[in-house]
Every structure is written in structure tokens, then in C-alpha cells.
């Protein structure tokens, strides 16, 4: 079972022998709550197992004072001795035995008597973000934000009511963890206002300690009289994450050969460690038919290409997401493109030939089986196996729904939410029949039918137990008790462990503001930072392109 905007530690954090994508600090966060001020911080992969923490505080006119009598083994603390109207600064200091091995920078909080359960990042205007990319742009060990605005989406599908001319252009905007605005990049009229025209990600590709921003781009205004963009140069741009200036560009995958405008307009970006050591950029075009994939190194040089043409096993097997995961245990990432898997060398590893999945989640769903599994909900009509669990190494079906399905829709859900069943629970359902929605355990047994009002509930580690909680609409609930833990506002743009301890943040956007909701529930459970699990980190990297798919750890048990 399983159970994050502050400042980094001043001492050097060396990458562990295992994966470490960034040189993270301890992510100390302080938030007013109804009990006082709640603090939490990261337990890093580089921290020795016997590390302990002391809490220090000072107000505007005092010296540092230690609040803890004994060093803490946990990574959260509530300061109950605070006064309304006063401001406090906090710092954690790490110890091994009696030896101090480092201290954090300061974080400040003012006690207002009106606590808010989120950190606020003001935006440059009264708009909402459609997407957010999370990465360290300035190399200070904390996660920053690159949003895409406005929150507007055009689907390339050409049936009435789907596609419409773009009323504006997308802008990428970068903000530091403390809210400082860095830059804006206008994608222009060559990129239509839709998710599938505009994939972008933020990640440190060239190894300089600061993340780059990669985005699909075009040139000029190539719109047809109808508003469609069907011609003109297309590029993959690499922007400097700190300045927004272009570092390099290479051609995007050609439109030529795709069946129609809809199918040519489906574009993806992701990151994978194809050699087990270095991040590679994955560029894909196509979902429902022809699929082409390019793998690029840190200099954006092509290292391999893959093509699924009509009549080949991977043709039309694409999903609305692109997962990187080590499915065969060789230390190198494979690409799960949907109902097919591409090996680290660019060759097809397997294809289920089930067709396009709306639900496609890669995780250690059944911990009693070796390796990873994939939970699928297949969109096209099927007589059987429209919902199924597949071995991620071989593509073999472990169990499948033995009844017909017509249109399994949206992203579903995979998470351990029920302590009475070993492994993760899996949820999927029909688009057109609300009563046909199923919550199953890791062995495919039905736990609940119907009754869940959304096809994409979101699971979040939030409280003091190893199970996740469910975000359904604006309500975060504890599944076993149905107790409401939180109400959120705004458009959901991400879920990730970005500040504080191992529990996750819920990232939303209201007009003019990015909000990072973070828990203030004490916990006696200590786990390593989730962002230092490679599969989880790459899942977070992919959140800013395609449909939002919550990140998943590479192991069932928390690190």
C-alpha cells in the first residue's frame, strides 16, 4: 500500500545512486491552519535513513529559537504557539546524531486568523491556465511553473460542435516558485487553440541543472479562410526555462501521409530515459491510424524513428496520453503509446490490437504479481475485454470484462482507495450509460457498480493513511468514510508531490491565480519524495500535454 513553494537547503544535495531528475531542496512549506502554522518538508533520496530534523522560528524582532525538544523523524510539524497578526519565519535544520548536516532557507507566514488551504501564484491577467508544466527553471532546487493560457480547447474532430476557429493564440508563461513572473512566449496563429495542436513540456534535457521548455511551434499565420491550419513549417522548439529565449529548433514530424486533418492534428511530447541514464525527448504524431514517433537526445538529434502504418500491429492503437515506464526491468524506459508498447530501441515490443484506449494507466496495480500492469478502457465497441488488465512486459491480458462494451470513455481511475482489498482499485465506465460504471479490485472483481458521478475521479495522497483520497468535482473525500476533507475551486490542472512531504498537491487555476492546495493534516508516516521516482516524475512531466493523466509510482509501496 502507499500512502511539497518554498526554499531549498543550503547544503549540496547530491543525486542518489537511483534516479534523481533534479537537485531538489527540502521543499519546506509553511501554511496557516486552524491549529496554528503547519510545516512540512521533503525526505529526499539523498538523505541518510537516520536523518532527523529540528524546527527553528523567529519573528521580525527576535533571534532564531528552536521549537523542537527532540529531533523529529517525521517530516511535518504544527506550531500551535502563534499569535494573530504576527509574521514568523521558519527554518528546518537536518541532523545525523549531534552533527548538523544542513539547513533550509527561511519561509515566511503571517497569521491572519483566516487560513487558506493553498499557496497562491498571481498570474499576469484575469485568465485561467489550461495546462501547467512543473520543473526547476532557475536551478534553486524548487519546482517552478510554466502555464499555457487561455483555458480554451478546440478538438480537431470535424463533426458538428467539435472543431471551431481559434479566437486567440496560446501563450506560455513562466513563474518561479515564489510567484515571480519570468517571461511569456506567444505560440502565434500557426498553433490552433487546442490540446492536440499544442503539446509542451518542461524538463532539464541538456543536464545544466535548469529545465528547458519544449513546445510544438509553427510560423506566421497559415490559416485557411475557414480557420484551419493545414500547411506551413512546423517545429519543435527548445526554450531556455529562465529567459524564454529559443535555444534550438528541429522540424516537427511531417503531416504528409496522414489520413485526414483530424488524424494529422494529434501531437504528443514526452520524456523517457531510453538508455537508463539520460533523458530523451519523445515526439509523436497520430493516434487513431498512422502513428510516427521520433526519439531525440539532449541536443534534439534523432536517435531512432518508429512508424505504425496500416496493416501493422500498432496502427491505430494510440491513446490520449504517452507513458514512459520500465516495463521489462532492464533499467531503460519503454513507451506505452496506448494498446501497444515500443521498446527502448524504437522497435515494437508488443501490441494487444484492442484498439484506441481512452483509459490507459501504467502502474504496479497488483503487487502480488511481478512487474507493472496496465489498466485499459477501450473506446471502440467490443464484445469482450473492453475493460481489462494487461501485463506491461508482455501485453498479455491478465483479466478482462467478459461482456460487450460500447464506448468506454474519459480517463477512468487507478489507485489504492480501499484498505479492504490488496492492490489498487480500477474504475472505468460507459459514456452513454451512467449506471454502467464499475469499480473493480486488482483481480477484476466488481466492488461497486454505477453511483460514481464522474468518469474521471482523481486520486490524491492527502491524509494520514496509505490510501489515496478521491477528488470528485470540487470535493476531496475519504473513500472509506465518505468524509469531506477539502473543497477546491477552479480548473484542475495538476496533481503532484511538488512541495512539502510525500503527500500530493492539487493544482487549480481560477481567474488570475494559480493555486497549489496542500494538506495540513499531520501524519506519522515518513516516505521519500515521490518526484524522485522516475516513472512518477516523467508522469508529472507529461501532465502538460495531452489529456491529464495523474502520475503513478513504479512500485506499489511508497519509496
VEXBAMI-332121 format. One line per field, with one value per residue (C-alpha): residue number from 1; x, y, z. Coordinates in steps of 0.001 Angstrom, whole numbers, plus 524288, in hexadecimal, padded with zeros to 5 digits. Example, Ala and Ser with C-alpha at 12.3 -4.5 7.8 and 13.67 -1.06 7.14 Angstrom:
2
n = (1, 2)
c1 = (8300C, 83566)
c2 = (7EE6C, 7FBDC)
c3 = (81E78, 81BE4)
//
This chain:
559
n = (1, 2, 3, 4, 5, 6, 7, 8, 9, 10, 11, 12, 13, 14, 15, 16, 17, 18, 19, 20, 21, 22, 23, 24, 25, 26, 27, 28, 29, 30, 31, 32, 33, 34, 35, 36, 37, 38, 39, 40, 41, 42, 43, 44, 45, 46, 47, 48, 49, 50, 51, 52, 53, 54, 55, 56, 57, 58, 59, 60, 61, 62, 63, 64, 65, 66, 67, 68, 69, 70, 71, 72, 73, 74, 75, 76, 77, 78, 79, 80, 81, 82, 83, 84, 85, 86, 87, 88, 89, 90, 91, 92, 93, 94, 95, 96, 97, 98, 99, 100, 101, 102, 103, 104, 105, 106, 107, 108, 109, 110, 111, 112, 113, 114, 115, 116, 117, 118, 119, 120, 121, 122, 123, 124, 125, 126, 127, 128, 129, 130, 131, 132, 133, 134, 135, 136, 137, 138, 139, 140, 141, 142, 143, 144, 145, 146, 147, 148, 149, 150, 151, 152, 153, 154, 155, 156, 157, 158, 159, 160, 161, 162, 163, 164, 165, 166, 167, 168, 169, 170, 171, 172, 173, 174, 175, 176, 177, 178, 179, 180, 181, 182, 183, 184, 185, 186, 187, 188, 189, 190, 191, 192, 193, 194, 195, 196, 197, 198, 199, 200, 201, 202, 203, 204, 205, 206, 207, 208, 209, 210, 211, 212, 213, 214, 215, 216, 217, 218, 219, 220, 221, 222, 223, 224, 225, 226, 227, 228, 229, 230, 231, 232, 233, 234, 235, 236, 237, 238, 239, 240, 241, 242, 243, 244, 245, 246, 247, 248, 249, 250, 251, 252, 253, 254, 255, 256, 257, 258, 259, 260, 261, 262, 263, 264, 265, 266, 267, 268, 269, 270, 271, 272, 273, 274, 275, 276, 277, 278, 279, 280, 281, 282, 283, 284, 285, 286, 287, 288, 289, 290, 291, 292, 293, 294, 295, 296, 297, 298, 299, 300, 301, 302, 303, 304, 305, 306, 307, 308, 309, 310, 311, 312, 313, 314, 315, 316, 317, 318, 319, 320, 321, 322, 323, 324, 325, 326, 327, 328, 329, 330, 331, 332, 333, 334, 335, 336, 337, 338, 339, 340, 341, 342, 343, 344, 345, 346, 347, 348, 349, 350, 351, 352, 353, 354, 355, 356, 357, 358, 359, 360, 361, 362, 363, 364, 365, 366, 367, 368, 369, 370, 371, 372, 373, 374, 375, 376, 377, 378, 379, 380, 381, 382, 383, 384, 385, 386, 387, 388, 389, 390, 391, 392, 393, 394, 395, 396, 397, 398, 399, 400, 401, 402, 403, 404, 405, 406, 407, 408, 409, 410, 411, 412, 413, 414, 415, 416, 417, 418, 419, 420, 421, 422, 423, 424, 425, 426, 427, 428, 429, 430, 431, 432, 433, 434, 435, 436, 437, 438, 439, 440, 441, 442, 443, 444, 445, 446, 447, 448, 449, 450, 451, 452, 453, 454, 455, 456, 457, 458, 459, 460, 461, 462, 463, 464, 465, 466, 467, 468, 469, 470, 471, 472, 473, 474, 475, 476, 477, 478, 479, 480, 481, 482, 483, 484, 485, 486, 487, 488, 489, 490, 491, 492, 493, 494, 495, 496, 497, 498, 499, 500, 501, 502, 503, 504, 505, 506, 507, 508, 509, 510, 511, 512, 513, 514, 515, 516, 517, 518, 519, 520, 521, 522, 523, 524, 525, 526, 527, 528, 529, 530, 531, 532, 533, 534, 535, 536, 537, 538, 539, 540, 541, 542, 543, 544, 545, 546, 547, 548, 549, 550, 551, 552, 553, 554, 555, 556, 557, 558, 559)
c1 = (80000, 803EC, 801B2, 816F1, 81A26, 824E5, 83385, 83E3A, 84850, 8550A, 85D64, 85FDE, 85633, 85D47, 85598, 85376, 85828, 84A1B, 842FD, 8436A, 83E24, 8410B, 849E2, 83E71, 83E72, 835F4, 82A3E, 8266B, 818AD, 81196, 802F1, 7F9B7, 7EF65, 7E4FE, 7EEE7, 7F9B8, 8042E, 80646, 813E0, 817F2, 823F7, 829FE, 8311A, 83A80, 840BC, 84DFB, 84A56, 8503B, 8462C, 849D8, 84815, 8403C, 83AE2, 839EE, 83092, 8350E, 82CA5, 82E6E, 8256B, 8291C, 83067, 83656, 84154, 83F3C, 8390C, 83831, 82A41, 82D42, 8329B, 8367B, 839A2, 82E62, 82E44, 821EF, 82198, 81691, 8144B, 80984, 80D71, 801DB, 80801, 805A6, 7FE4D, 7F4D2, 7FA87, 808A9, 8120C, 81B6E, 82705, 82A14, 835BB, 83894, 845FC, 849EF, 851FA, 85890, 85ADD, 85FD0, 865A4, 85E4F, 85F2C, 85779, 84CD6, 84240, 84015, 8355E, 826E9, 81DC1, 80F91, 8067D, 7FBDA, 7EF40, 7E4D4, 7DF46, 7E721, 7E6B7, 7EA51, 7F281, 7FE51, 7FAFA, 80292, 7FCC7, 7FC6D, 7FEA9, 7F05D, 7E28E, 7E369, 7E473, 7EEF2, 7EB12, 7F770, 802F4, 810A1, 81876, 8275D, 832CF, 8353F, 83FD0, 84748, 8440B, 83EB0, 83052, 825CC, 82140, 815CF, 813B0, 80561, 7FE5F, 7F339, 7E832, 7E023, 7D9CF, 7D9A4, 7D69D, 7D587, 7DA6C, 7CEE6, 7C6DD, 7B917, 7AFCD, 7B22A, 7C037, 7C9A8, 7C846, 7D154, 7DAFB, 7D71F, 7E4B8, 7F27E, 7F89F, 802F6, 80CBC, 8100F, 81AB2, 819F4, 823A6, 81F69, 81E52, 81510, 81EDE, 81B14, 82624, 8219F, 816BF, 8179F, 80C73, 80A8B, 803E9, 7F92B, 80036, 7FC6B, 7EDD2, 7E7A4, 7E6BA, 7EDFD, 7F1B1, 7F7B8, 7FFFF, 80788, 8120E, 81A4F, 8248A, 83051, 83F0A, 842CE, 850D8, 85543, 858DE, 850A6, 845DB, 839F7, 83762, 829E2, 826C6, 81B10, 81541, 81592, 812F5, 81565, 80D51, 7FEB3, 7FC0A, 7ED66, 7E402, 7D804, 7D0B8, 7DAC2, 7E11A, 7EFF1, 7F390, 80090, 80CC9, 81967, 81845, 822E6, 826D4, 82C60, 8354B, 8340A, 83CDD, 83496, 839BD, 8390E, 82FA8, 839A0, 83A8D, 84638, 843FD, 839AC, 837A9, 82CB8, 8205E, 81B5A, 815AC, 806FE, 80907, 802C0, 7F870, 7EAA1, 7E441, 7E546, 7E002, 7E9E4, 7F534, 7F20B, 7F4C8, 80222, 80964, 815CA, 81BE0, 828AB, 82E8E, 83B7F, 83DBF, 84B9F, 8488D, 85160, 84D72, 8408C, 83BFB, 8313D, 8262A, 81E81, 81268, 80839, 7FBFE, 7F27F, 7E77B, 7EED3, 7FC8E, 805C8, 81398, 81CF2, 82A52, 833B5, 83D34, 84904, 84C38, 850FE, 8444F, 84B43, 84318, 847A9, 83CAA, 82F8C, 823AC, 81852, 80B8D, 8055A, 7F8A2, 7F928, 803AD, 800D4, 801F2, 7F9AD, 7EE71, 7F23E, 7F57C, 7EFDE, 7EDB7, 7FA14, 80814, 80E22, 81C7D, 81F13, 82902, 81FEF, 82A41, 83326, 83F70, 840E5, 83CBE, 82FA8, 825F8, 81AD3, 80CD1, 80600, 7F8C1, 7F5A8, 803A9, 8111F, 81DAD, 82A8D, 835AB, 83C52, 8308B, 82B8B, 81DEF, 81DE3, 80FA3, 80206, 7F53D, 7EE09, 7E28D, 7E1A4, 7E1F8, 7E0DB, 7DAF2, 7DF6C, 7EDDA, 7F4BA, 80213, 80503, 80809, 7F983, 7FA6D, 80623, 804E0, 80906, 816C8, 818A8, 80F13, 8015F, 7F92D, 7EABD, 7E352, 7D604, 7D478, 7CC55, 7C7CE, 7BCC8, 7C16E, 7BB1E, 7C4A0, 7D0CE, 7CC1F, 7D0C5, 7DCAE, 7E985, 7F5AA, 80373, 80BF8, 817A3, 810AB, 803B7, 7FC86, 7EEF6, 7EE8F, 7DFEF, 7D595, 7C757, 7BFCB, 7B429, 7B244, 7B60E, 7B206, 7BA17, 7C2EF, 7C5F9, 7CECE, 7DAB0, 7D4DD, 7DCA6, 7E6D7, 7EAD0, 7EAC9, 7DEC9, 7D93F, 7E12F, 7D8DD, 7DE7F, 7ECA8, 7F1F6, 7EBDE, 7DDCB, 7DA79, 7CF0D, 7C96C, 7BC1B, 7B36F, 7B19B, 7A320, 79E88, 7A118, 79CCD, 7A794, 7B35D, 7BB85, 7C52D, 7CD2F, 7D817, 7E562, 7E021, 7D4B8, 7CA0D, 7BF0A, 7BEC6, 7B4DF, 7AC3C, 7A727, 7A5FF, 7B290, 7AE35, 7BA2D, 7C1D3, 7CEB5, 7CFAA, 7DD33, 7E4C2, 7EDB4, 7F673, 7F191, 7EF61, 7F5F0, 7F37C, 7F988, 7ED80, 7EA89, 7DED1, 7D5B3, 7D386, 7C5F6, 7C281, 7C67D, 7C5CF, 7D13C, 7CBA9, 7D0FF, 7CB8E, 7C9B2, 7C249, 7BD2B, 7C1FF, 7C4A1, 7D2A8, 7D39B, 7CC4B, 7D420, 7D0FA, 7D4BD, 7D910, 7E12A, 7EE54, 7F6B9, 7F8F1, 806F9, 81019, 8163B, 8183A, 818BA, 8184B, 8148E, 8064A, 8018E, 7FD2B, 7F0FE, 7F3BC, 7E870, 7E6B2, 7DC95, 7DC05, 7E94A, 7EEC4, 7F57A, 7F261, 7FA4F, 7F1BF, 7FA1C, 7F624, 7F716, 7F392, 7FE51, 803E4, 80CFA, 8108A, 81D90, 8205F, 82A17, 82671, 81DCF, 8240A, 83083, 829D0, 82CE4, 81FEE, 8187E, 82128, 81F65, 810D2, 81116, 81914, 80EA1, 80368, 804A0, 801D3, 7F670, 7EB9E, 7EF34, 7F32A, 7F75A, 80551, 807A9, 812F6, 81B4C, 81888, 80C3A, 812DF, 816C4, 82561)
c2 = (80000, 80E55, 81935, 84E12, 86885, 86A10, 86A91, 86097, 85BEA, 86355, 85734, 84F89, 844D2, 83AC1, 831FF, 8247A, 8180E, 8166B, 81FF8, 82E69, 83789, 8442D, 84884, 84AC1, 85226, 84E2A, 855E7, 85BB5, 86134, 868A2, 86A83, 8705C, 866BF, 866AA, 86114, 86AF8, 869AB, 85C9B, 85976, 84E3C, 84B06, 840B9, 83468, 83350, 8276C, 82D39, 82E62, 823E3, 81B0C, 81FF8, 82E6F, 8363B, 84421, 84F9F, 85B00, 86915, 87555, 883F5, 88F94, 89CB4, 8A144, 894EA, 88B3C, 87D3F, 874B4, 865F3, 860D7, 8524C, 84C29, 83FB3, 83E7D, 839CF, 82D4F, 8318C, 83C58, 844D0, 84D5C, 85655, 862CD, 86566, 870C9, 87BBC, 8889F, 88EAA, 89A47, 8960B, 89151, 8861E, 8807F, 8720A, 86991, 85B13, 855F3, 84816, 83FD0, 8329D, 82FDD, 83CAD, 84141, 84B63, 84812, 8537B, 85D6B, 862D1, 870AC, 877FE, 87789, 88203, 88176, 88BCC, 88705, 88D8F, 885BE, 8826B, 8769F, 87283, 864A3, 868B0, 87029, 87AF3, 87E55, 88AC5, 88A96, 89624, 897AC, 89337, 886C2, 8786A, 86EB5, 8631A, 85B8E, 85CA8, 856F5, 854F1, 855AD, 85CD9, 86841, 86F73, 86444, 867BF, 85A47, 85E2A, 85BBB, 8670A, 86825, 86A23, 86C34, 86C3F, 87607, 87882, 86D10, 869FF, 85D81, 85A56, 84BE8, 84849, 83F19, 844BB, 840CB, 84C23, 85221, 84DAD, 855C9, 86499, 86FA1, 87410, 88152, 88435, 87EC7, 876B5, 87CEB, 875A6, 87CE0, 8795A, 87C11, 878E2, 871B7, 87EA8, 88409, 88C6A, 88DBC, 88A57, 88AB7, 888B0, 881B1, 88356, 87700, 87EF8, 87C23, 8704F, 868A6, 86705, 86845, 859EE, 85007, 8478F, 852B6, 857CE, 84DB3, 8534B, 84E54, 853BB, 84B6A, 84C6A, 84647, 84AE4, 84809, 85607, 8558A, 85E5B, 859B4, 85CDB, 85E96, 856C9, 85A3C, 857B5, 8642D, 8695B, 875D7, 8819B, 880AE, 874F8, 8742D, 87057, 8791A, 86F87, 87119, 863B9, 862AE, 8586A, 85D1C, 8648B, 8610D, 859FC, 8598C, 85416, 85FA7, 85EE3, 86B2E, 86F2E, 86D22, 8792F, 88303, 87D16, 87F3D, 87520, 86BFA, 86344, 85DCA, 851CD, 84E5F, 8485F, 83B8D, 83DE5, 83E7E, 836B2, 82946, 82B32, 82777, 834A7, 84190, 83BA1, 830BB, 83965, 842F1, 83996, 83CF6, 83883, 83B7D, 833E4, 83048, 822B0, 81D55, 81466, 810DA, 810D9, 81CA4, 8283F, 82ECB, 82DD7, 835E8, 82DEE, 83454, 82D94, 83053, 82827, 8208E, 819DD, 81550, 81855, 81AA7, 82010, 82195, 82828, 82699, 83213, 833E2, 83FE2, 84720, 843BF, 83A5D, 82ECF, 821C6, 8195A, 819E8, 8111E, 8105C, 808CD, 8082B, 801E1, 7F329, 7F352, 7EF77, 7FD0E, 80414, 80B58, 806D0, 8145F, 81A16, 82824, 8273B, 82280, 81B01, 8183B, 80C92, 801B2, 7F65C, 7EBC5, 7EED7, 7F1EB, 7FFA6, 80617, 80C41, 8070F, 80F0A, 80AF7, 81226, 80C0E, 7FDF9, 7FC09, 7FD3E, 801EA, 7FCC3, 805CE, 8035D, 807DD, 7FA5E, 7F573, 7ED8C, 7E955, 7ED3D, 7E876, 7ECBD, 7F06C, 7FDD4, 80BC6, 80C6F, 8182A, 81255, 80EA5, 80E2B, 807FA, 8045D, 7F95A, 7F6CF, 7E8F7, 7E84C, 7D986, 7D84A, 7DBB1, 7E861, 7F280, 7F147, 7F9BA, 7FC45, 7FED8, 80411, 80275, 80CB9, 80525, 7FB5E, 7EDE8, 7E0E8, 7DE67, 7E3FF, 7F201, 7F370, 7EB61, 7EA28, 7E71E, 7E2E6, 7EEAA, 7E64B, 7DD45, 7E3AA, 7D74F, 7D927, 7D564, 7D725, 7DD6B, 7E16B, 7D61A, 7DE4C, 7E76E, 7F5C3, 800F0, 80D0C, 80CE7, 81B3B, 82521, 821EC, 818F7, 8174E, 80E19, 80F8C, 808A7, 80ED5, 80329, 7FD22, 7F0D3, 7EC61, 7E975, 7F1A9, 7FCC7, 7FEDC, 80146, 80959, 80AE3, 80CBF, 80EB3, 81C61, 81ADA, 8124E, 8184C, 80BE8, 80461, 80924, 7FF56, 7FFCB, 7F34F, 7EE29, 7EA22, 7DC96, 7E19F, 7DF59, 7E968, 7F1B5, 7FBE3, 7FDE1, 80B4C, 815A4, 81D1D, 829CF, 82BCC, 82376, 82952, 82A0D, 82EA9, 827B8, 82F3F, 82BB4, 83572, 83067, 8276F, 81A15, 812AF, 813AB, 81EB2, 827AB, 82AA7, 837F4, 8379B, 844CA, 84EB2, 84549, 83D6D, 831E9, 826B8, 81B0C, 811A4, 81B6D, 824C0, 82FE8, 83C93, 84124, 84CDF, 85570, 85A98, 86587, 8676B, 85F2E, 85352, 853C5, 84A48, 840F0, 83EB3, 83E53, 84BAF, 8517A, 84C72, 83E1F, 83224, 835D8, 83BFB, 849A2, 84CE5, 857AC, 85FBC, 86C9A, 8771B, 883E3, 88A65, 880A6, 87372, 86C53, 86175, 85A9C, 8536D, 84B46, 85013, 842DA, 83DAD, 83055, 826FF, 82071, 8240A, 82124, 825D0, 8308D, 82ABF, 83353, 82B6E, 81F5B, 81FD3, 81ADE, 8244D, 82FC3, 82CF4, 82BE3, 83994, 83E5A, 83939, 83FF8, 84C1F, 8452E, 83CCE, 8399F, 83A6C, 82D1C, 82CF5, 8281C, 81A5C, 814B5, 809A5, 8015A, 7FEFC, 8022D, 81036, 8132B)
c3 = (80000, 7FE68, 804DC, 7FA5D, 7F4E8, 7FDF7, 7FE55, 7FCB3, 80650, 805F5, 80670, 7FA0B, 7F6C8, 7EEA4, 7E57E, 7EB0B, 7E4B2, 7E088, 7D7CA, 7DB54, 7D0F0, 7D82C, 7E338, 7EC44, 7F8F9, 80454, 7FFAB, 80CC3, 80C6D, 8173E, 816C1, 820A7, 8254E, 82FE4, 839AC, 836F1, 82C66, 825B8, 8206B, 817B8, 80FBC, 806F7, 80AF1, 7FF7E, 7F957, 7FD08, 80B6B, 81421, 81A50, 827DB, 824B6, 82EA0, 82E4C, 837A7, 8357A, 837A7, 837D8, 83947, 83842, 8327C, 83EB5, 84466, 84279, 83E30, 848A1, 84806, 84948, 84A31, 856A1, 84F8A, 8411D, 838AE, 830CD, 829A2, 81F73, 824A2, 83090, 8358A, 83CA4, 8459C, 84D16, 8437E, 84479, 83AE4, 83397, 83552, 82ADE, 82D0D, 825F1, 82689, 82361, 82487, 827FE, 824E6, 82E3A, 82E64, 83CB1, 84277, 835A2, 82DC8, 81F5A, 819D0, 81B57, 812D7, 80E97, 81585, 81299, 8176C, 81B83, 8213F, 82A68, 82606, 82CF5, 81FA0, 81B0D, 80CD6, 808E2, 7FD38, 7F867, 7EEC0, 7E25C, 7DC5F, 7CD88, 7C47D, 7C0F0, 7C431, 7BC3F, 7BFA8, 7BC4A, 7B402, 7B770, 7C0AE, 7BF4F, 7CBCA, 7CBE3, 7D218, 7C8E0, 7D091, 7D6E0, 7E502, 7E86C, 7E84A, 7DE43, 7D5BC, 7CC65, 7BDD9, 7BAAF, 7ADB5, 7AC67, 7A962, 7AE46, 7A13D, 7994D, 78B19, 787B5, 77A01, 777D2, 76CB7, 770DB, 773BE, 7810D, 78277, 77A61, 77A2D, 775A9, 78013, 785D4, 78B2C, 78C52, 79726, 79FDF, 7A84C, 7B4EC, 7BEB9, 7CD60, 7D825, 7E45A, 7EBAA, 7E152, 7D9DE, 7CB86, 7C226, 7B406, 7AA21, 79D01, 79343, 78B1E, 78082, 776A1, 770FD, 77D48, 77ED0, 78C40, 78FA9, 797F2, 78C5E, 78490, 78FC4, 797B7, 7A097, 7ABE8, 7B54D, 7B8FF, 7BA4A, 7AD5D, 7ABDE, 7B9D2, 7BDBB, 7CA27, 7C4BB, 7BD58, 7AF2D, 7A969, 79D34, 794EA, 78790, 77F65, 771CE, 76A21, 7665F, 763CD, 75AE3, 75DD5, 7531C, 7510D, 759C6, 764B3, 7631C, 76316, 75903, 753C6, 7574B, 75E6D, 76B75, 775B8, 782C2, 78A54, 7962B, 79E7E, 7A9AF, 7B5CB, 7BCC4, 7B187, 7A799, 79CC4, 79214, 7938D, 787C0, 77EB5, 77648, 76CC9, 7726B, 76CD0, 75F47, 75C9F, 7502F, 74F82, 759EE, 7564E, 758BF, 76033, 76CC0, 76D39, 7691E, 7741A, 77F6D, 78542, 79173, 79920, 7A431, 7AAD4, 7AC45, 7B143, 7A5AB, 7A9B1, 7B83B, 7BABC, 7B25C, 7AF13, 7A101, 79AB8, 794E7, 789E0, 78471, 77A15, 7786F, 780FB, 7797A, 76D6C, 768A7, 7741D, 772ED, 77E5B, 77EDC, 78A3E, 78BDF, 794B3, 79CEA, 790DA, 789B4, 78098, 77C08, 7819B, 77C34, 77551, 77622, 76CBB, 76DE2, 7606A, 75C41, 75DD0, 76845, 77675, 77C7F, 77247, 778DA, 78684, 78BDF, 79868, 79CD6, 7A4EE, 7A370, 7AEBB, 7B14B, 7BA30, 7BBA7, 7B8D2, 7B70B, 7C296, 7BAC2, 7C060, 7B398, 7B0A7, 7A6F1, 7A116, 7A334, 79830, 79AF2, 797B2, 79316, 79917, 7928F, 797DA, 79BB7, 78E8C, 7869E, 782F0, 785D6, 79263, 791C9, 78D8E, 7935A, 786E7, 78F99, 78945, 78E5C, 79D4A, 7A429, 7B11E, 7B156, 7BE94, 7C105, 7CF20, 7D89C, 7D9A3, 7DEEE, 7E830, 7E929, 7DAE5, 7D65F, 7CEFE, 7CA0F, 7C4C0, 7BBB6, 7BDDE, 7B148, 7ADBC, 79F00, 79807, 78BEA, 78D84, 791BB, 794B5, 79FE2, 7A673, 7A4C4, 7B2C5, 7B625, 7BD76, 7B572, 7B8E6, 7B582, 7B1AF, 7A829, 7A4CA, 7A8D2, 7AE9D, 7BD0E, 7BE66, 7B60C, 7B63B, 7B029, 7ABB0, 7A015, 7A16D, 7989A, 79C0F, 7A801, 7A9D4, 7B0C6, 7B92D, 7C36D, 7CFF9, 7D5B4, 7E3FB, 7F111, 7F756, 7FECD, 80A06, 8099A, 7FC9E, 7F960, 7EE42, 7E6A8, 7E328, 7D4D1, 7CFC6, 7C21D, 7BC11, 7B049, 7AAC8, 7A7EB, 7B32F, 7C0B5, 7C777, 7C07C, 7C805, 7CF4F, 7DA7B, 7DAA0, 7E318, 7DDE9, 7DA91, 7D29D, 7DCB2, 7DCCA, 7E92B, 7E4C6, 7D8F2, 7D4FF, 7DFBD, 7DC7B, 7D5F0, 7CD51, 7C3B4, 7C85F, 7D736, 7DB5A, 7E60A, 7EF60, 7FAEE, 80508, 812DF, 81CD5, 816D7, 80B75, 802D1, 7F98A, 7FA9E, 7EF48, 7E923, 7E321, 7DD8F, 7E7E4, 7F365, 7F8A0, 80020, 80830, 800E1, 80C41, 814CF, 80A52, 812F3, 80BB9, 80DED, 804E5, 7FB54, 7EFD9, 7E669, 7D847, 7CCC8, 7D07A, 7C96F, 7D123, 7DC6D, 7E0D8, 7EC97, 7EA4E, 7F7F5, 805D5, 809A2, 801AC, 80047, 7F3C2, 7F020, 7E85C, 7DE76, 7D95F, 7D25E, 7D4F9, 7CD80, 7CF3D, 7D8F1, 7D972, 7E611, 7EC53, 7F64C, 80045, 80BEC, 819FF, 81FE3, 828E6, 825A1, 82CAE, 81FCE, 81982, 80B44, 8012B, 7F7B2, 7ED17, 7E298, 7E40E, 7DEBA, 7D029, 7CB1D, 7D3DD, 7CFF0, 7C17E, 7C39F, 7C966, 7BDC0, 7B47F, 7BBD1, 7B35D, 7A68F, 7A256, 7ABDB, 7BA39, 7BF7C, 7CDD9, 7CFF0, 7D508, 7DCE0, 7D795, 7E3B3, 7EB7E, 7F85E, 7FAE2, 7FA0B)
//
